[in-house]
Amino acid sequence: MKIVSLWLFICMLLFSDEGKVLFEKHCVACHTPFIAMSKLKENFLDHNNTQLNLKAPTLNQLSYRLKQQVGDRHGDEDLHRMEVTAFMSDYVIHPDKDKSVCLDDVMQHFHTMPSLEGKVSDDELEEIGSYLYDFDTEVVKVKSVKYEGFQKALERAKKEHKIIMIKAMTKECHFCRKMEREVMIEEDIVRAIEKDFIPVSIDISVHALPLGIKTEITPSFIFVDENANIIENVPGAWSKKDFLLLLQEIKTYTQKSLKKEKRDEK
């Protein structure tokens, strides 16, 4: 059983590598793999693509939009993957901007792509489609903050004198996913959290929050000090700028509270 599982894992790695190689061969000349959403929004909404001068949507844009717009994203994943791959395969052979899944504010800056008919095989398109399907999810895993379990986070908080940041979420929460792909993978956010916080992610549809904490709004961010005292319970999704300000406010408030406690002890 273990041998079979290992073989399947190796096959998955080989196939994903093949998709990446084929993407770089046929697509990367126009499609940049990844640019953070804050930069993409600024480029398209504020600068009419004059800031980045992109030739086509980025791979993270395409991966996300395809999965949102094509097929049933709430249904069977294998079927959805086939639907997305079939749509992508047809599009690159018969390009038509009217069929694009990307936003009009983005597509208005691009010409219709040239057809790849005769340049890429059906098998290659299937590999590229699978790589494209997984890209948005994988890039979040790689670039996002790394979450701990609460008990381990509490142990670390006491040793490192950091603040625990609990993210209350559910897998079906649109704004939870939006924050993960647009905010929690930003380098400034990751650095700020790694420096002063220990992040914990809890799916409240599966697990209860620790310390008797209650919330029905997702996402919610609950900040806990090293002594397991709740500092703040903040509901809602945030932009990068506002979330950085929130983190700074929590950090400053906690530092002032600790200084006051030390003065009172004296």
Phi, psi and chi 1 to 4 in degrees:
 res  aa     phi    psi   chi1   chi2   chi3   chi4
   1 MET       -  -43.7 -168.3   70.0  176.8      -
   2 LYS   -64.7  -36.8  -70.1 -177.4  178.1  178.7
   3 ILE   -64.5  -42.4  -65.2  174.6      -      -
   4 VAL   -62.3  -45.3  173.2      -      -      -
   5 SER   -61.9  -41.6  -61.0      -      -      -
   6 LEU   -64.1  -41.2  178.4   60.0      -      -
   7 TRP   -63.6  -41.7  172.8 -115.1      -      -
   8 LEU   -64.0  -39.5  -72.2  173.4      -      -
   9 PHE   -63.2  -43.0  177.2   70.1      -      -
  10 ILE   -63.5  -42.2  -67.6  170.8      -      -
  11 CYS   -60.7  -42.3  -73.5      -      -      -
  12 MET   -61.8  -41.6  -72.0  173.0   65.0      -
  13 LEU   -63.6  -43.4  -71.9  177.5      -      -
  14 LEU   -63.4  -43.8  -70.3  173.7      -      -
  15 PHE   -65.9  -42.1  -74.8  136.9      -      -
  16 SER   -66.0  -37.2   62.7      -      -      -
  17 ASP   -65.2  -40.7  -74.3  -13.9      -      -
  18 GLU   -62.3  -41.9 -179.7   66.7   13.5      -
  19 GLY   -62.5  -40.1      -      -      -      -
  20 LYS   -65.2  -44.3 -179.1  179.6  179.7 -178.8
  21 VAL   -59.9  -44.4  168.8      -      -      -
  22 LEU   -68.3  -37.8  -70.1  167.7      -      -
  23 PHE   -61.4  -45.4  172.9   83.0      -      -
  24 GLU   -65.7  -29.6  -69.1  173.1  -11.0      -
  25 LYS   -74.5  -43.7  176.4 -178.0  176.7 -179.1
  26 HIS  -104.3  -22.2  -64.8  -71.0      -      -
  27 CYS  -123.4  -27.9  -46.0      -      -      -
  28 VAL   -69.5  -16.0   80.2      -      -      -
  29 ALA   -62.0  -28.4      -      -      -      -
  30 CYS  -112.4  -38.0  -65.7      -      -      -
  31 HIS   -98.7  105.7  -64.9  -77.6      -      -
  32 THR   -64.7  133.6  -58.1      -      -      -
  33 PRO   -60.3  -53.9  -27.5   36.2      -      -
  34 PHE  -144.6  132.4  174.1   81.6      -      -
  35 ILE  -138.8  135.8  -63.5  176.4      -      -
  36 ALA   -58.5  145.9      -      -      -      -
  37 MET   -61.9  -34.1  -73.5  -57.0  -61.4      -
  38 SER   -62.1  -39.6   60.3      -      -      -
  39 LYS   -71.4  -37.3  -68.3 -178.0  179.4  178.8
  40 LEU   -65.6  -43.4  -72.5  171.5      -      -
  41 LYS   -63.1  -43.7  -72.5 -179.4  177.3  179.6
  42 GLU   -62.2  -42.6 -175.9  179.5  -14.2      -
  43 ASN   -61.9  -48.4  174.0   65.6      -      -
  44 PHE   -82.5  -42.3  -71.0  117.1      -      -
  45 LEU   -83.0  -32.9  -60.1 -179.3      -      -
  46 ASP  -104.9  -23.5  -60.8  -27.0      -      -
  47 HIS  -127.3    9.4  -62.5  -80.9      -      -
  48 ASN    50.1   40.6  -67.8  -44.7      -      -
  49 ASN    67.2   13.7 -164.2   33.1      -      -
  50 THR   -83.4  -14.6   58.9      -      -      -
  51 GLN   -78.7  -45.5 -163.0  173.7   49.1      -
  52 LEU  -104.6  -21.4  -62.0  174.9      -      -
  53 ASN    50.4   50.1  -65.8  -51.8      -      -
  54 LEU   -72.6  146.1  -64.2  173.9      -      -
  55 LYS   -88.2  -21.5  -63.0  178.7 -178.5  179.0
  56 ALA  -163.2  167.5      -      -      -      -
  57 PRO   -57.7  149.3  -23.5   33.8      -      -
  58 THR   -74.0  163.3   62.9      -      -      -
  59 LEU   -64.5  -38.1 -178.2   51.2      -      -
  60 ASN   -67.2  -33.2   54.3  -47.7      -      -
  61 GLN   -64.3  -49.0  -75.0  178.1  -65.3      -
  62 LEU   -62.5  -45.3  -74.7  173.2      -      -
  63 SER   -58.0  -47.0 -179.8      -      -      -
  64 TYR   -67.7  -48.7  177.2   76.2      -      -
  65 ARG   -66.1  -40.6  -67.2  -67.0  -61.6  178.0
  66 LEU   -59.4  -44.9  -79.6  165.6      -      -
  67 LYS   -70.5  -26.4  -73.2 -172.1  -72.5 -173.4
  68 GLN   -79.1  -35.3  -68.2  -66.5  -51.7      -
  69 GLN  -102.0  -20.7  -60.4  -62.5  -44.8      -
  70 VAL  -108.3  130.2  176.5      -      -      -
  71 GLY    69.2 -163.3      -      -      -      -
  72 ASP  -106.3  100.1 -179.6    9.8      -      -
  73 ARG   -71.9  -13.4   63.8 -174.4  178.2   86.7
  74 HIS   -93.8   -5.1  -63.3  -66.1      -      -
  75 GLY   -91.5 -152.3      -      -      -      -
  76 ASP   -64.8  128.8  179.8   76.8      -      -
  77 GLU   -65.8  -40.5 -177.1  177.4  -44.9      -
  78 ASP   -62.6  -40.8  -70.2  -23.7      -      -
  79 LEU   -66.5  -42.0  177.6   58.7      -      -
  80 HIS   -62.7  -41.1 -169.1 -142.2      -      -
  81 ARG   -59.6  -41.9 -177.3 -174.7  -64.2  -89.9
  82 MET   -64.3  -40.4  -69.9  171.3   61.1      -
  83 GLU   -64.2  -44.4  -68.8  172.0  -34.0      -
  84 VAL   -65.4  -44.6  168.4      -      -      -
  85 THR   -63.9  -40.8  -61.0      -      -      -
  86 ALA   -63.6  -42.3      -      -      -      -
  87 PHE   -63.3  -48.0  177.1   90.2      -      -
  88 MET   -60.8  -43.4 -177.5  -82.2  -61.8      -
  89 SER   -61.8  -43.4  -61.0      -      -      -
  90 ASP   -66.5  -38.5  177.9   71.7      -      -
  91 TYR   -65.9  -43.5 -170.6   92.3      -      -
  92 VAL   -72.3  -20.7  -59.7      -      -      -
  93 ILE   -87.4  -35.7  -60.0  -58.8      -      -
  94 HIS  -126.9   71.3  -52.7  -72.3      -      -
  95 PRO   -62.7  140.6  -15.3   28.6      -      -
  96 ASP  -158.1  112.3 -177.2  -10.2      -      -
  97 LYS   -59.3  -27.2  -77.3  179.6   69.6  173.8
  98 ASP   -67.1  -20.0  -69.6  -22.9      -      -
  99 LYS   -94.2   -2.4  -64.2 -168.8  -61.1 -176.3
 100 SER   -61.8  144.6  174.0      -      -      -
 101 VAL   -90.6   -9.5  -64.5      -      -      -
 102 CYS   -79.2  160.3  -69.2      -      -      -
 103 LEU   -66.6  148.3  -62.5  170.7      -      -
 104 ASP   -60.9  -34.9  -68.9  -20.0      -      -
 105 ASP   -63.0  -24.1  -71.8  -18.3      -      -
 106 VAL   -89.0  -49.7  172.7      -      -      -
 107 MET   -67.1  -23.0  -68.4  -54.8  -64.1      -
 108 GLN   -63.4  -16.9   67.1  176.2  -32.2      -
 109 HIS   -91.3   -2.9  -59.6  -69.6      -      -
 110 PHE  -120.5  152.3  -53.3  132.0      -      -
 111 HIS   -85.4  162.2  -61.4  -64.9      -      -
 112 THR   -64.6  131.6  -58.1      -      -      -
 113 MET   -65.5  152.6   67.1  171.3  -74.3      -
 114 PRO   -72.8  148.5   25.8  -34.0      -      -
 115 SER   -67.8  143.5  171.6      -      -      -
 116 LEU   -99.9   16.4  -67.0 -178.1      -      -
 117 GLU   -58.8  129.8 -172.6  169.9   10.0      -
 118 GLY    82.8   -7.2      -      -      -      -
 119 LYS  -105.8  -15.9  -61.5  178.5 -178.9  178.3
 120 VAL  -143.4  136.7   56.9      -      -      -
 121 SER   -84.3  167.5   69.4      -      -      -
 122 ASP   -61.9  -40.4  -69.5  -17.1      -      -
 123 ASP   -64.0  -40.1  -71.8  -18.0      -      -
 124 GLU   -66.1  -40.1  -71.9  176.9  -34.8      -
 125 LEU   -62.3  -36.9  -74.2  171.9      -      -
 126 GLU   -64.9  -40.8 -171.9  172.6  -19.8      -
 127 GLU   -66.3  -43.5  -64.9  -66.5  -11.1      -
 128 ILE   -62.9  -41.3  -65.8  170.6      -      -
 129 GLY   -62.2  -40.7      -      -      -      -
 130 SER   -67.0  -41.1 -172.0      -      -      -
 131 TYR   -62.8  -43.4  174.6   65.6      -      -
 132 LEU   -63.4  -41.9 -176.3   63.1      -      -
 133 TYR   -60.3  -42.1 -172.3   91.0      -      -
 134 ASP   -84.8  -15.0  -68.5  -33.6      -      -
 135 PHE   -60.1  -48.5 -173.9   83.9      -      -
 136 ASP   -59.4  -42.9 -178.3   67.4      -      -
 137 THR   -67.7  -43.0  -56.6      -      -      -
 138 GLU   -66.8  -38.1  -68.5  -58.3  -43.8      -
 139 VAL   -67.8  -32.3   80.6      -      -      -
 140 VAL   -66.0  -43.1  168.7      -      -      -
 141 LYS   -60.3  -41.9  -71.3  179.9 -177.3  177.0
 142 VAL   -74.3  -42.8  171.2      -      -      -
 143 LYS   -93.9  -16.7  -68.3 -177.8  175.0  -68.8
 144 SER   -74.1  166.4 -178.7      -      -      -
 145 VAL   -61.7  154.7  -64.4      -      -      -
 146 LYS  -102.1  122.8  -57.6  -59.8 -177.0  -77.6
 147 TYR   -91.6  149.4  -63.0   99.5      -      -
 148 GLU  -110.4  164.5  -60.4  -88.3   15.4      -
 149 GLY   -74.7  157.1      -      -      -      -
 150 PHE   -64.4  -44.0  179.2   72.9      -      -
 151 GLN   -63.7  -41.7  -72.5  -57.0  -39.3      -
 152 LYS   -65.8  -38.5 -173.7  173.7 -179.8  179.5
 153 ALA   -63.6  -39.1      -      -      -      -
 154 LEU   -65.8  -40.1 -169.3   56.5      -      -
 155 GLU   -62.8  -43.7  -67.2  172.2    8.0      -
 156 ARG   -65.3  -39.7  -81.3 -171.1   57.4 -163.0
 157 ALA   -60.4  -39.6      -      -      -      -
 158 LYS   -68.5  -37.1  -69.0  175.5 -179.6  178.2
 159 LYS   -76.8  -41.3  -67.9  178.0 -178.4  177.7
 160 GLU   -99.8   -3.4  -58.9  173.2   23.5      -
 161 HIS    55.3   51.2  -54.5  -65.5      -      -
 162 LYS  -115.0  168.8  -71.1 -174.8  175.7 -177.9
 163 ILE   -98.1  135.6  -56.0  161.3      -      -
 164 ILE   -84.6  131.2  -61.1  169.9      -      -
 165 MET  -114.5  107.5 -178.3 -167.8   77.4      -
 166 ILE   -92.2  124.8  -58.7  171.9      -      -
 167 LYS  -100.5  112.4 -179.2 -171.7   69.6  175.9
 168 ALA   -88.7  122.5      -      -      -      -
 169 MET  -146.6  173.7   47.2   72.3   70.4      -
 170 THR  -138.4  156.1   65.4      -      -      -
 171 LYS   -65.8  -28.0  -70.6 -177.9  178.9  179.1
 172 GLU   -89.6   -1.5  -64.3  -57.1  -43.9      -
 173 CYS   -76.5  115.0  166.2      -      -      -
 174 HIS   -60.0  -45.6  167.5   74.4      -      -
 175 PHE   -74.2  -23.8  -70.0  104.0      -      -
 176 CYS   -64.9  -48.0  -62.5      -      -      -
 177 ARG   -64.4  -38.7  -65.0 -164.6  -56.4  -89.7
 178 LYS   -61.4  -44.7 -176.8  178.0  173.9   66.9
 179 MET   -65.5  -38.9  -86.4 -151.1   73.6      -
 180 GLU   -61.9  -43.9  -81.1  -59.2  -48.4      -
 181 ARG   -87.5  -17.9   69.8  179.1  -63.7  -91.9
 182 GLU  -111.8  -25.0  -65.3 -172.3   10.7      -
 183 VAL  -119.4  -50.1  177.4      -      -      -
 184 MET   -72.5   -5.9  -55.0  -55.6  -74.9      -
 185 ILE  -104.0   -0.5   64.6  172.3      -      -
 186 GLU   -69.2  136.9  -71.7  -83.6   -2.3      -
 187 GLU   -58.8  -40.5  -69.0 -178.4    1.0      -
 188 ASP   -62.9  -39.7  -67.9   -6.2      -      -
 189 ILE   -67.6  -47.2  -64.1  -69.8      -      -
 190 VAL   -60.0  -44.6  173.8      -      -      -
 191 ARG   -62.5  -44.4  -80.2 -161.5  -60.8  -90.7
 192 ALA   -63.1  -41.4      -      -      -      -
 193 ILE   -70.3  -44.9  -68.6  174.2      -      -
 194 GLU   -61.9  -31.3  -72.4 -179.8  -14.9      -
 195 LYS   -73.2  -43.9 -177.5  173.4 -178.1  -71.2
 196 ASP  -124.9   -5.1  -63.2  -61.2      -      -
 197 PHE  -130.8  160.7  -61.1   83.8      -      -
 198 ILE  -121.8  110.1  -57.6  171.1      -      -
 199 PRO   -82.3  138.6   27.8  -31.2      -      -
 200 VAL  -129.1  132.1  174.1      -      -      -
 201 SER  -114.5  127.2 -179.4      -      -      -
 202 ILE  -130.7  123.7  -62.5  177.1      -      -
 203 ASP   -80.6  106.8 -174.5  -20.5      -      -
 204 ILE   -76.2   -6.3   62.1  172.2      -      -
 205 SER   -81.8  -10.8   68.2      -      -      -
 206 VAL  -116.8  -42.1  179.2      -      -      -
 207 HIS  -125.3  147.3  -57.5  -72.4      -      -
 208 ALA   -77.2  150.0      -      -      -      -
 209 LEU   -74.1  148.8  -67.8  168.2      -      -
 210 PRO   -74.0  169.6   28.6  -34.9      -      -
 211 LEU    61.6   20.1  -52.4  176.7      -      -
 212 GLY    72.5   15.8      -      -      -      -
 213 ILE   -69.3  137.4  -60.4  168.2      -      -
 214 LYS  -123.6  136.1  -58.5  -67.8 -176.6 -178.0
 215 THR  -158.6  143.1 -174.8      -      -      -
 216 GLU  -112.3   -5.0  -65.0 -178.3   -3.6      -
 217 ILE   -98.9  129.6  -62.0  174.0      -      -
 218 THR  -124.0  139.6   55.0      -      -      -
 219 PRO   -76.7  154.8   31.0  -36.1      -      -
 220 SER  -129.1  146.8  -75.4      -      -      -
 221 PHE  -119.7  115.9  -65.3   88.7      -      -
 222 ILE  -109.8  125.2  -57.8  101.6      -      -
 223 PHE  -105.2  130.1  -62.3   90.8      -      -
 224 VAL  -129.0  135.1  178.6      -      -      -
 225 ASP   -83.1  179.0   70.3   16.4      -      -
 226 GLU   -66.5  -16.6   60.6 -171.7   81.4      -
 227 ASN   -98.9   15.5  -62.5  -47.9      -      -
 228 ALA    67.1   26.6      -      -      -      -
 229 ASN   -92.1  134.9  -62.3  -48.7      -      -
 230 ILE   -76.8  121.5  -60.3  168.1      -      -
 231 ILE   -85.2  -49.3  -58.4  168.1      -      -
 232 GLU  -160.8  146.5 -165.8   69.9   67.5      -
 233 ASN  -120.4  107.8 -174.1  -21.6      -      -
 234 VAL  -115.7  110.9 -174.7      -      -      -
 235 PRO   -84.8  156.2   31.4  -33.6      -      -
 236 GLY   108.2  162.7      -      -      -      -
 237 ALA   -91.5  152.2      -      -      -      -
 238 TRP  -133.2  153.0  -59.5   73.0      -      -
 239 SER   -78.0  166.4   66.9      -      -      -
 240 LYS   -56.1  -48.9  171.6 -171.6  170.2 -178.9
 241 LYS   -60.6  -47.4  179.3 -179.5  177.7 -178.5
 242 ASP   -69.8  -34.7  -70.4  -19.6      -      -
 243 PHE   -69.8  -36.8 -161.1   64.6      -      -
 244 LEU   -61.7  -41.6  -80.3  172.2      -      -
 245 LEU   -63.7  -40.6  -72.3  172.8      -      -
 246 LEU   -61.6  -46.5  172.6   63.9      -      -
 247 LEU   -59.6  -41.0  -66.2  175.8      -      -
 248 GLN   -66.3  -40.4 -176.2   58.3   47.6      -
 249 GLU   -64.0  -42.9  -72.1  174.0    4.6      -
 250 ILE   -64.5  -43.3  -64.9  -65.1      -      -
 251 LYS   -61.5  -47.4  175.2 -175.2  172.4 -178.2
 252 THR   -63.9  -44.3  -58.5      -      -      -
 253 TYR   -60.6  -42.8  172.4   81.7      -      -
 254 THR   -66.6  -41.9  -54.9      -      -      -
 255 GLN   -61.7  -40.8  -72.0  173.8  -22.2      -
 256 LYS   -66.5  -39.0  -72.2 -179.8  178.9  178.4
 257 SER   -65.0  -41.0  -62.8      -      -      -
 258 LEU   -65.2  -41.0  -72.3  172.6      -      -
 259 LYS   -63.2  -40.1  -72.5  179.4 -179.1  178.7
 260 LYS   -64.6  -42.1 -176.9  177.7 -177.9  -58.4
 261 GLU   -61.1  -41.6  -73.9  179.0   10.6      -
 262 LYS   -66.3  -37.2  -70.9  179.8  179.9  178.5
 263 ARG   -67.3  -40.5  -73.3 -162.5  -58.9  -92.3
 264 ASP   -66.4  -33.7  -68.4  -16.9      -      -
 265 GLU   -66.1  -31.3  -72.2  174.9    0.2      -
 266 LYS   -73.9      -  -67.3  178.4 -179.7  179.3
